[in-house]
Amino acid sequence: MNTQPLYDLTPLASLLLVGLVLALGPVIWVYRRSPHQASTQRIQALRMLTLFLTFDLILFGAFTRLTDSGLGCPDWPGCYGSTSPWGANHAIATAQAALPTGPVTQAKAWIEMLHRYLATAVGGLILMLTLFGWKAWRDSRRAMSSCRSTDAAVLFSSALWATFTLAWVCLQGAFGALTVTMKLFPAIVTLHLAGALVLFALLGVQVVRDLGWAGRLPLSQGLARWLWVAAVLLVFQVLLGGWVSTNYAVLACSDFPQCQNHWWPDMNLTQGFELWRHLGVTGTGEPISFAALTGIHYMHRLMAYLVLGVLVALAWQLNRQAPWRSHSRVLAALVGLQFATGLSNVVFDWPLLAALLHTGGAAALVVTLVGVIASKKSAVAVHHVETMPASLKGTLS
C-alpha cells in the first residue's frame, strides 16, 4: 500500500538548485554571446529566450498530459520524496508491478519530472529577469545626469512587468502542485493550462515593449474593437479546448462535420459542464455519461466555427493595411494550422503530433493577438500627433 504523502518537501531545496543551474545556462549563453552589449539589450535577449522556453514548456506540459504522465510521480514537488526517479526506483517499480499500464511507470515518472525541471528553470529565468530589471532601473537612477528621466521610467515599468510575471509564475507553480495532489482534477488542470498561456502572453507583451513595437502601428478604432472581440473569443475557446482535453472528450465525436452521424447528437451539457468534480465522475460520484463527453466535445467544435470565422475576417482586414500584413499572414497561417490539427484529432483518433501542434497553435494564436494589441496605436492618437505643431512633436520624439 502506498503511504507516500501528497506533499513531500524533502527534495524542494535540491529541485530549486536544479532549476537554478538550468536557468544559469541561458543566462551565461546570452552574456558570453554579447559581452559588449548594454545590459538592457542583454535583458531583452534573455527575455526572448525565456519566451521561447516557455513555449517549449507549454508543449511539454501538453505532452505530459497526452501521454497520461501527469501522475507519473504521485507526490509534489519530487518523485516519491526524491529529486529524480533514480532515487525512487523501488517505489516506482512497486507501483508499476501493481498496475503495469500506469499511472506510475518509469517512463511516465521521467516525463513528469522533466516537465517539473523545465518549469523550475523557466521560473528561475523569470526571477533573474526580475532582478536584472530592477538592477537596470537602479543603475539608471544613479546615472540620472547621463540618462533621461523617460529612460528610467521605461526601466521602472519593465521591472514592474517582470515582478508581476514572477508572481504569476509562482501562482502557476501552485496550480501545478494542485494538478498532482488533486489527481488531475479537471477544473484545476484547465486553469493550469490557462495560466501557462497567460504567462506566455505576459512575456510576449514584454518582448514587444522592449523591442520598441508598443504603440507604433496605427489601427482604426473599429478594427481595434474587433481585435478585442477576437481575443475574448479565443480565450473562451482555449478554455473549452482545455476542458475537452482534461476530460478526455476528444474521441467522443470521431466523424466530421457531423458528430456520431448527427448534426445535433445526444448531449448532456449540464453534466458535461459541471465544473467542480473529479475526473471521470459527476459531483455525486457517479461515472460521467458518454452524452456528457459528447456535449463537451461538440460545444468546443461549434465554438471553433465562430472563432475561426472571426479570426479569418480579422486577418483579412489586417491584410488590407500595409503595416499589419505580416501579422495578418501569421494569423492566417495559425488559423489554418488549428483547423488542420483539430480535424486530424477527430478523424485520425487523436494522434500525438496533431494534439501537440493543436496546443502549440493555440499558444501561438494567443501571443500573436497579444502582440498585435500591444503594438497597435489608435487612430485617434495618430490623428492627434499628426495635427500637433512641429515643435511639440520634437519634444515627444
Phi, psi and omega in degrees: 000133182279117179251014180297124179293154180295321177250119176228102186275008181306314183270011186301312182299316181292325177293320176297324177294319177300315179298320179295317179297317179295324179289329180295332180303304177299323180297313180297319180299315181295316185286328177283331181286331183224066185292339185256003178283158175294156183298324180295325178291322178292321177298319179298316178297320179292324179294320179294322177293322177295321176300315179297316181291330176293321175299317176299321179296320178297316179295319181290328174296319176296319178298320178299316180291316185289337176265012180056039182258008183298335176247025178301330169237112191280005178235175181218141009267350183262207181233104186054042177078009180247159180290329180218165177300339177303319181281356182239023185304316184294313181296319180294317180297321179296314179295321181290325178293324179289326180215088188301333182270004177114185014283350182253116171221169179300315182295316182292326178297318179292320178299314180297316182289324176298323175297318179293321178299314181295320178297319179294322178295317177298318176299320178296321178295320180293324175298316179294321177299323178294314180296316179295324180296315179291327177294319178297320178294317180297318180296324179292326178293324180289334183252038184301332181294331180249010183228128179295148179298329178296324178297317179297322179294320178296317179295323178296317178298318179296321179294323177295317177301316180296321180295317177297321178296322177297316177298321181293320182292330174294317176298320178297323176296323177296319177293328175297320177295317180295327177304319180281308188288338176261016171057054176060040176303120190306317181297321180291317180297319179295318178294326178295318176296315179299320179297323177296320179291324175296318177300316179299318180294319179300316178293323179298318178299317181294323177296315178300316180296315185285338174280354179081018181273340188300128176066027184259327189259128183288143178214132181296155181298321180298314180291328177296321177296318178296327177298316179292322177299315179298320180295317179296316179297321179296318178300315180297319180292323177297318177297319176297318178298319176297323179293322176298312184293315184289339176262004179053049182257009184299319186270011177293333174236117183249012176230164183209138007276349177280171176232118183057039179064024178225147174283335176224086185289171177292121184226147173240087185289327180299314180287320182296324183253028167283109194284321188261088180203161178280164183297128173083359181224163175277180179295338178268001178093001178279150178301137180290142185279158177295328178297328177292316177297322177299317179298318179300311182296312189288328176294322176296320181293315180297319178295327180298322179301315180295312184295317179297320178298316179295318181292322176297316178298320179295316179299320179296318179293319179296324181293340179282350180247120188308316183295342186252008187295321178295320177297319182295323180291319176299315180299315180296319179296320180291324176298316177299319178298317181296319179295315183294316182287324176296317178295320179297322178301325182281305191278340179252020176061047169061057177295145186300315183298315180297320180295320178294317179295327179294319176294315179297322178295321178297316178297318180294322176298317180300311184288333176293313178295321178297319178297320177295315180298319181289332184273340188289150172234128185296150179298328179296316180296320179299316181298318180297318181293319183293333181265002178286155172297151182301323182295323180286323176301322182295325179290336181272343184271000000 
